[in-house]
């Protein structure tokens, strides 16, 4: 039987060869089909970072919330160093500010913005470099960080580079890969960036995943909303709780204790700024919803993780502070985050999350290893018991370190002054338990740790590295 089948195959092959020759066709040897290269099934990752967006600013993003229905919300997401460049460096590296060295937006080259980022070697150990090496197509679309302008070099790790250069929301430059493009015919920056982002996700190679770092500048100044949004939020006011234009700030550190009451003119300015910031975010809201639509049209949404967060919050009259961010108070440090896609389920995750946790989360999704990181993946079950806070001194604020837990805020300034708030009974941070009137033996609620205990814990964390920076609940 076996020999019969062999003779039949031989005869059939010969017949085919004879037929081919009779038709002037050269007989070709039969080859095995070539296998297509394997498709990389790892998820696409989109990290969206807004600029100076407060927790209450989510009211301007209804389309985003609708487009990301089914996401996990992290209401207790904290920026360890609530200033743009330090925070963005942390997001891209998983390192806390005292370990990456970027401490200012503007200032000495070894401390401020893009120059410090490059000098301290953060570029080569950042997410895009590692993701690109592992097979991801990477893109930045939007703001990189302070100090990067049209004349700066394109950093390593980016397959596509569309970076904000100079200018505002109207009349601006973009660095598109290595070419400076000028937009001065009425184009709106957020809309242009959205077009680049949509193009990237629609045309990215099908056989490997992509990482998109989409960073529109809203609601950061200059305050130039798109004309189509000027009729929105025209009656909005900043929330008027007891922290707004706080009646008594004598228990605060001396720099804040010396602030005068906000005048009516200043209050009107705060409210006007509130309205224009929300109008600015309306274009971002449309951009994010459009990006989700582009992903769906390209049939890539089901295998895409989308994370959206702000680099820091913003003080809008709370404790008499207006127009800045680098403060240890909730309005500056708490910026709720949404995470959507594979690995995240609809609901609210109340764990304390720090912005250094974003990079290790992305690394786990991508199956790559980040060495000596200070954060922990959100896909793990780890529960922090606190967020480490840090500020650097400048003309607007005093520097120092602090701790933020679900129950308290404790902060030690370089000046020697301290703040301690019982957030269970004082969520607006009005009564400093260590203020001048507390005396040498302050009265601390029995349920809270004493200042000595907190000082010892802070001392161990302010120089931490790696896993020692994750203070785990119950440990």
C-alpha positions in Angstrom: 0.0 0.0 0.0 2.8 2.4 0.9 4.7 1.6 -2.3 1.5 2.1 -4.4 0.9 5.6 -2.9 4.6 6.5 -3.6 4.2 5.3 -7.3 1.0 7.3 -7.6 2.7 10.5 -6.3 5.7 10.0 -8.6 3.4 9.5 -11.6 1.3 12.6 -10.7 4.5 14.7 -10.4 5.8 13.5 -13.7 2.5 14.2 -15.4 2.4 17.8 -14.0 6.0 18.3 -15.2 5.1 17.0 -18.7 2.1 19.3 -18.9 4.1 22.3 -17.7 6.8 21.6 -20.3 4.2 21.2 -23.0 2.9 24.7 -22.2 6.3 26.3 -22.2 6.3 26.6 -18.4 9.4 25.6 -16.5 8.5 23.1 -13.8 9.3 24.5 -10.3 10.2 22.4 -7.4 7.5 22.2 -4.7 8.5 24.3 -1.7 7.1 24.4 1.8 5.0 27.5 2.4 6.9 30.3 4.3 5.4 31.0 7.7 4.4 34.7 8.3 6.4 36.3 11.1 4.6 36.1 14.4 2.5 39.1 15.4 3.4 40.7 18.7 0.3 40.4 20.8 1.4 42.8 23.6 -1.1 45.6 24.2 -0.8 49.0 22.7 -0.4 51.7 25.4 -1.6 55.3 25.4 -0.5 57.6 28.2 -2.3 60.9 28.2 -0.9 63.6 30.5 -2.7 66.9 30.9 -0.9 70.0 32.3 -1.9 71.5 35.6 -5.3 69.9 35.7 -7.0 69.9 39.1 -9.3 67.1 40.4 -12.3 69.4 40.0 -11.4 70.0 36.3 -12.7 66.6 35.3 -16.1 68.3 34.9 -14.7 69.6 31.6 -14.1 66.1 30.3 -17.6 64.4 29.8 -16.8 63.0 26.4 -13.6 61.5 27.8 -15.5 59.8 30.6 -18.0 58.5 28.2 -15.4 57.2 25.7 -13.6 55.5 28.6 -16.6 54.0 30.2 -15.5 50.8 31.9 -12.3 52.3 33.2 -10.8 52.0 36.6 -10.7 55.3 38.5 -7.9 55.9 41.0 -9.2 58.8 43.1 -6.2 58.7 45.4 -3.5 59.3 42.8 -0.8 61.7 44.1 2.0 63.6 42.4 5.1 63.2 44.5 6.6 66.4 43.4 3.7 68.6 42.0 5.7 70.6 39.4 5.7 69.9 35.7 9.2 68.8 34.9 9.9 66.7 38.0 6.5 65.0 37.7 6.9 64.2 34.0 10.3 62.8 34.6 8.8 60.6 37.3 6.1 59.4 34.9 8.6 58.4 32.3 11.2 56.7 34.6 9.4 55.4 37.7 11.9 57.3 39.9 11.0 59.7 42.6 12.5 63.2 42.3 15.3 62.8 44.8 16.5 59.9 42.7 16.2 61.4 39.2 17.4 64.9 40.1 15.0 67.1 38.1 13.7 69.5 40.7 12.8 72.7 38.9 11.1 73.9 35.7 13.5 76.8 35.3 16.9 77.3 36.9 20.4 75.7 37.0 21.0 73.3 34.2 21.7 70.4 36.6 18.3 70.9 38.4 15.8 72.2 35.9 13.7 70.8 33.0 15.0 69.1 29.9 18.7 70.0 30.6 18.6 68.2 34.0 16.7 65.3 32.4 19.5 64.8 29.9 22.4 65.5 32.3 21.2 62.9 34.8 20.9 60.2 32.2 17.2 60.0 32.4 16.7 59.8 28.7 18.5 56.4 28.3 16.6 54.8 31.2 13.2 56.2 30.3 10.2 54.2 29.1 10.3 55.1 25.4 13.9 53.9 25.0 13.2 50.6 26.7 9.9 50.0 24.9 11.4 50.8 21.5 14.2 48.3 22.2 11.6 45.6 23.0 9.8 46.1 19.7 7.3 48.9 20.4 6.7 51.7 18.0 6.8 54.9 20.1 5.5 58.4 19.7 5.4 61.6 21.6 2.7 64.1 20.5 2.6 67.3 22.6 4.6 68.8 25.4 7.8 67.1 26.5 9.0 69.2 29.4 10.2 72.7 30.3 13.4 73.7 28.5 12.7 71.7 25.4 12.1 74.1 22.4 12.4 74.1 18.6 16.2 74.3 18.8 16.7 71.2 21.1 17.7 67.8 19.8 15.2 65.0 19.4 15.7 62.6 22.4 16.4 58.9 21.9 13.7 56.3 22.0 11.0 57.9 19.9 9.9 56.4 16.5 7.7 59.5 16.0 8.4 62.9 17.5 5.8 65.7 17.4 6.8 68.1 20.2 5.6 71.5 21.2 8.2 74.1 20.5 7.5 77.8 21.0 4.2 79.7 21.0 0.8 79.4 22.6 -2.4 77.6 21.5 -2.5 79.8 18.4 0.7 80.7 16.5 3.0 78.0 17.6 5.9 75.7 16.4 6.0 72.0 16.4 9.1 69.9 16.0 7.9 67.1 13.7 10.7 64.4 13.8 13.6 66.7 12.9 11.7 69.5 11.1 10.4 72.6 12.7 6.9 73.4 11.4 5.2 76.8 12.0 1.5 77.1 12.4 0.4 80.7 12.1 -2.9 80.6 10.1 -5.3 80.3 13.0 -4.7 76.6 13.6 -5.5 75.5 17.2 -2.7 73.6 18.9 -4.8 71.0 20.7 -6.6 70.2 17.4 -3.4 69.9 15.4 -1.9 67.6 18.1 -5.0 65.5 18.0 -4.7 65.0 14.3 -1.1 63.8 14.7 -2.1 61.4 17.5 -5.0 60.0 15.4 -2.7 59.5 12.4 -0.2 57.7 14.5 -2.6 55.1 16.0 -4.3 54.6 12.7 -1.1 53.9 10.7 1.1 52.2 13.3 2.4 48.8 12.1 -0.1 46.0 12.6 2.5 43.3 13.6 3.8 45.1 16.7 2.4 47.2 19.5 2.8 50.9 19.9 3.3 53.4 22.8 1.7 56.9 22.4 2.6 59.6 24.9 -0.1 62.2 24.2 0.5 65.4 26.1 -1.8 68.4 25.2 -0.9 71.5 27.2 -4.4 72.3 28.6 -5.3 73.8 30.9 -1.8 75.5 31.3 -1.5 79.1 30.4 -1.5 81.1 28.1 -5.2 81.1 28.4 -6.4 80.9 24.8 -9.4 78.7 24.4 -10.6 77.5 21.0 -13.2 80.1 19.8 -15.9 77.4 19.6 -15.6 76.9 23.4 -15.9 80.5 24.6 -19.6 80.1 25.3 -19.0 77.2 27.7 -18.6 77.4 31.5 -19.4 81.1 31.5 -21.0 81.0 35.0 -18.6 78.7 36.7 -17.0 79.7 40.0 -14.1 78.1 42.0 -15.6 76.0 44.8 -16.3 78.1 47.9 -15.4 75.8 50.7 -13.7 77.0 53.9 -10.2 76.6 52.4 -10.9 79.2 49.7 -9.5 82.6 50.9 -9.1 80.8 54.2 -10.2 83.1 57.1 -7.3 82.3 59.4 -3.9 81.1 58.1 -1.9 82.0 61.2 -1.3 78.3 61.9 0.3 77.8 58.4 4.1 78.2 57.7 5.3 81.8 57.8 5.3 82.3 54.1 1.6 81.4 53.9 0.7 83.0 57.2 1.9 86.3 55.9 -0.5 86.2 52.9 -3.2 88.9 52.9 -6.9 88.1 52.2 -7.7 87.8 48.6 -9.3 91.1 47.4 -12.5 91.0 45.4 -10.5 91.9 42.3 -8.3 88.8 42.9 -11.4 86.6 43.6 -12.9 87.8 40.3 -9.6 86.9 38.6 -9.6 83.4 40.2 -13.2 82.8 38.9 -12.3 84.1 35.4 -9.3 81.8 35.3 -11.4 78.9 36.4 -13.7 79.4 33.5 -11.0 79.8 30.9 -9.2 76.7 32.2 -12.3 74.6 31.7 -12.8 76.0 28.2 -9.2 75.0 27.4 -9.9 71.5 28.5 -12.9 71.2 26.2 -10.6 70.8 23.2 -8.7 68.2 25.1 -11.9 66.4 25.9 -12.7 66.3 22.1 -9.2 65.2 21.4 -9.3 62.2 23.7 -12.7 61.1 22.5 -11.5 61.4 18.9 -8.4 59.3 19.7 -10.6 56.6 21.2 -12.7 56.7 18.0 -9.6 56.5 15.8 -8.5 53.4 17.8 -11.9 51.8 17.4 -12.0 52.5 13.6 -8.5 51.0 13.3 -9.8 47.9 15.2 -7.1 48.5 17.8 -9.1 49.6 20.8 -9.7 46.2 22.3 -6.0 45.6 22.7 -5.1 49.1 23.9 -4.6 50.4 27.5 -5.3 54.1 27.9 -4.2 55.9 31.0 -5.0 59.6 31.6 -3.6 61.7 34.4 -2.3 65.2 35.1 1.3 66.1 35.9 0.1 68.1 38.9 -2.8 70.1 40.3 -3.2 73.8 40.8 -3.9 76.2 43.7 -7.0 78.4 42.9 -7.4 80.5 46.0 -7.2 77.7 48.7 -5.4 79.0 51.8 -5.1 82.3 49.9 -2.7 80.8 47.3 -3.5 81.5 43.7 -1.7 80.8 40.4 0.9 78.1 41.4 1.1 74.4 42.1 4.2 73.3 44.1 2.4 73.0 47.5 1.8 70.0 49.7 -2.0 70.6 49.8 -4.6 68.4 48.1 -5.4 70.8 45.3 -1.8 70.6 44.1 -1.0 66.9 44.7 -4.1 64.9 44.2 -5.0 64.3 40.5 -7.4 61.4 40.0 -6.4 59.0 37.2 -8.4 56.8 34.8 -7.0 53.5 33.4 -8.9 51.7 30.6 -8.3 48.5 28.7 -6.8 45.0 29.3 -5.9 44.6 32.9 -8.3 47.2 34.2 -11.9 46.6 35.2 -14.7 49.1 35.7 -14.8 50.5 39.2 -13.0 52.6 41.8 -9.6 51.6 43.2 -9.1 53.6 46.4 -5.5 52.6 46.9 -2.9 55.3 47.4 -1.1 55.6 44.1 1.9 57.7 43.3 3.0 58.9 39.9 6.1 56.8 40.1 3.7 53.8 39.8 2.8 54.6 36.2 6.1 53.5 34.6 6.2 50.1 36.3 2.6 49.5 35.3 3.4 50.2 31.7 6.5 48.0 31.9 4.5 45.1 33.2 1.9 45.5 30.5 4.7 45.5 27.9 6.6 42.6 29.5 9.8 44.6 30.0 12.0 45.2 33.0 12.7 48.5 34.6 15.7 48.4 37.0 15.9 50.2 40.3 12.5 51.9 40.1 10.8 53.5 43.1 7.2 52.6 42.1 5.1 49.5 42.0 2.8 48.2 39.2 -0.9 49.0 39.6 -1.6 45.5 38.3 -0.2 44.1 41.5 -2.1 43.9 44.8 0.4 46.0 46.7 -1.2 48.6 48.9 0.9 51.6 49.9 0.2 53.2 53.3 1.5 56.6 52.2 2.8 58.8 49.4 6.1 60.5 49.8 6.0 64.2 48.9 8.8 66.6 48.0 9.2 70.3 47.1 12.2 72.4 46.2 12.6 75.9 47.4 12.2 78.8 45.1 10.7 82.3 45.1 7.2 80.9 45.4 7.6 78.3 48.1 9.8 76.6 50.8 11.1 73.1 50.0 10.9 70.0 52.1 9.5 66.5 52.4 6.3 65.1 53.6 3.9 62.1 53.9 0.3 61.8 52.7 -1.8 58.9 53.9 -5.6 58.3 53.7 -5.8 59.9 57.2 -3.2 62.6 57.4 -0.8 65.1 55.8 2.6 65.6 57.5 5.2 67.9 56.0 8.6 69.1 57.2 9.9 72.3 55.5 13.6 73.1 55.1 12.9 76.2 57.3 12.2 73.9 60.2 8.4 74.6 60.2 6.0 71.7 60.1 2.4 71.0 59.1 0.2 68.1 60.4 -3.5 67.7 59.4 -6.0 65.2 60.6 -7.8 64.5 57.3 -10.4 62.4 58.9 -11.9 65.4 60.7 -10.2 68.2 58.7 -10.2 67.2 55.0 -9.8 70.9 53.9 -6.5 71.1 55.8 -7.5 74.1 57.9 -6.1 73.3 61.3 -2.4 72.6 61.6 -1.8 70.4 64.6 1.8 71.6 64.8 1.1 75.3 64.2 2.5 78.1 66.4 -0.3 77.9 68.9 0.3 74.1 69.5 3.2 74.8 71.8 6.0 72.4 72.7 3.5 69.5 73.5 0.9 69.5 70.7 -2.3 67.6 71.2 -2.5 64.8 68.6 -5.6 62.6 68.3 -4.9 59.2 69.9 -5.8 57.4 66.6 -3.0 59.1 64.7 0.7 58.6 64.9 2.7 61.2 66.8 5.0 63.7 65.2 8.1 61.8 66.4 6.9 58.6 64.7 6.1 60.4 61.5 9.4 62.2 61.5 11.3 58.9 61.8 9.3 57.3 59.0 9.9 60.4 56.8 13.6 60.3 57.5 13.7 56.7 56.2 11.8 57.5 53.0 13.3 60.8 52.0 16.5 59.1 50.8 14.9 55.8 49.8 15.8 53.9 46.6 13.9 51.2 44.8 11.6 48.9 46.8 12.4 50.8 50.0 10.3 53.7 48.7 7.2 51.5 48.8 5.9 51.7 52.4 3.3 48.9 52.4 0.1 49.0 54.4 0.3 46.7 57.4 4.1 46.3 57.3 
